Amino acid sequence: MSDATSPNESAGSPGSPDFEAMARDIAEVPAVEVIVTVAVNLMSAAAVKLGLTDDAEDHKDLDEARKLVHALAGLLDASTTEISSFHAAPLRDGLKSLQLAFREASIVPDEPGRGPGEKYTGPVYG
């Protein structure tokens, strides 16, 4: 066996990521897929921080949820013209559901228009 590093292995420690291969892989992914994937990840993380999972109380953190929902709203607002309504509509529905869940979970709810992401979406009423 040779000690030479193969093209798919990193020159670093065994098991470390091969960033060149990762860059080639990501270059083949359409931008819409990247945007949707990031949005879904933000939605999932926000749902966990809102306590909407099976082990709700273990991970509930409204401060963290606020940040994630706000970031999701900003991403969707910025990418509205870049992704089709086929992709955007369910993401907007999910965002609104998260915003409503945040309002319900808050001991002292924000005024309409002041909740997470409402800067981008407008007021959300529950």
Order of alpha helices (4+ residues) and beta strands (2+ residues): alpha-alpha-alpha-alpha-alpha-alpha
